[in-house]
Structure formats: C-alpha cells, structure tokens
Amino acid sequence: MRNDASKNILNLIQLLLDGNDYGLDEICEKLSISRRNFYYLAGFLRENGFDVFKSENKSYHIDRRSPWIAKIAESMRLTDDELTTLRSLLIMVGNGNGAINSLRQKFEAAYNITKVDSVPEMRRQNMILRKLTNAIQHKFTVRLIDYSSPHSHTVKDRIVEPFLMMNSNRDVRCYELTTSMNKTFKVARIADVEVLTDHWANEAEHRQIYTDIFMFSGEQHYTVRLRLGLLAHNLFLEEYPQASRNIKPDGDDPSHWILELVVCDYRGVGRFVIGLYDDIEVLGCDSFKAYIREKIEKMYNKNNLDKTKE
C-alpha cells in the first residue's frame, strides 16, 4: 500500500476508535477522501480483522472486540524488530501529521520504545537515518561508509545522492556518482554516513521505483489506454476499486468506458486484456499492442505445436 493510503488507513482507525460519533460526510471531510475511498478503506479494514459497523445514528465505529484488536490484547509483547518496524512506519507517514504523530507517541509510551533505542545497533541506525534524512532534505551528496554488498561481494565507500527513504526507512534510494545509476541501498548494511558539502548535481537523473496497480515495480512507466465493454468495466472496478478515477465514459456511449493507466510492466495489464480480449480494445501505446500481439502469437504457436505432437 502506498504512503497516502497508509496515512488514510491509520487516520481512519484512530478516528473510528476515539469514541466520537462521526457520520460518513464528516469522516470524508476530516480525512479529505471521497465516499468511494471510504468504502474501499472500510472494506480493507474488514478484510484485515477490524469490525467496522454503522450505528443506528448513522455514525461509523470499529468494534473494540474486533479480531485484530483482540489479537493485540492477547499478546501485548512484540519483538524488538517488530517494535522498530511499526515505529518506522509511523515515523514515515507521520511527518507533519498531528494525528499520526500523536498515535506514535502513544505507541512509544505503551511499549517503552526508549528501551529499544538503548540497543547500540539501534542507536547507530537511528543516527544513520537522521543523517540521510537531513541530506535528502537539503539535497546534499553523502558518502556511504563501508557499504557491504552481497551482490558484488565488496565492502567499500559509495558516493551517492540520496533522494528517497523506502520500506519503512529500511532502504534508501540513491543516485550513485561512479556508476551513474539509481540504486537502492539497505540501511542496515551501511557502517556510517558522511554528509558532504556538495549539493546534488544530477537531480534530473533521479529515478524512483514506481509500483503500479497490478503490484509490478520499476523505474520505467508506460501509459496504456483501453476501451472497456460492460463486463471488462465491471470486473476491473470489482478488482481495483481504487482506480475508479482512471475510468471515464466513452462519450455518449453508455456501454463503453475509457481506461487510462500508468503501468511499470505489461504483464499485469496484459493478463487483464488477454483474459477479456473480446470485451477490450487497446487504443494507445504501440509497444503494448506489440506486446499483446507477441503473446497471442506465442500462445497460438504453442497450441499448434501441442496438436502436432498428438
């Protein structure tokens, strides 16, 4: 789930557990989300052990006897690694968000996080995180001291431009000067960080890793335009309701819709198109059309070969 969605989930949990009676419109206003987004988030919570219910006065709440909350109540002890992961998630999504910062403070007090911070390794990693965060904020180049790489079997310094913390602050996305490549580095494999006086000189080359709606990730992304029939339209919205904003009616035609998606890999959207080929027309992206054509030819040739063997 992406950063904005994580914020909305955490904010919604806190809102529905604070004992006040919030109606649908008030919840949407407080979280700056649409009604459709609320229903999607509420469905996500129900699927993950939260009993979200609507009371007689039309306000929404989470039942404190929900399976997820019951599990927490049954076992209040988390490992140091679990505590650190949860805290990092709250720190990551809480910058500038009063509700999330308040939730983090309650979490730290309940689990005595200062005990975890007393571990030398945690103090070292927290110091590295602070240096990286400061460098990103002020666009400084840094030296990753004694970075241990299992791929190249080396332990050496790396001069990089860090520009994005990822995966609950476990990874940092950087542009490496010596290779002119964007790479993801594990924070735990960095011995120390030296913040240099040089500012970024290659910001235009920085590339984030994107994750599309089909959960494929990559630096490159492509725009695909499809014309959907009724069946394809309904199935897509049932499977990916969060992408409803990407669909619009096809003019005055009540039986067709235009879907425009940004994807990182053709495999996810390709499976969708091939599975419903007679209800979908590919309108845009010549390279995607070539991908679909190649896949269909391979399936045809494979089936013909199988018949020949018989």
Secondary structure, DSSP 8 states (H G I E B T S, - for coil): --HHHHHHHHHHHHHHHSS--EEHHHHHHHHT--HHHHHHHHHHHHHTT--EEE-TTSEEEE-TT-HHHHHHHH-----HHHHHHHHHHHHHHHTT-HHHHHHHHHHHHHHTHHHHHTSHHHHHHHHHHHHHHHHHHHTEEEEEEEEEETTTTEEEEEEEEEEEEETTTTEEEEEETTTTEEEEEEGGG-SEEEEEEEE-S-GGG----EE-TTS-EES--EEEEEEE-HHHHHHHHHH-GGGGGGEEEETTEEEEEEEEEEES-HHHHHHHHHHTGGGEEE-S-HHHHHHHHHHHHHHHHHHHHHHHH-
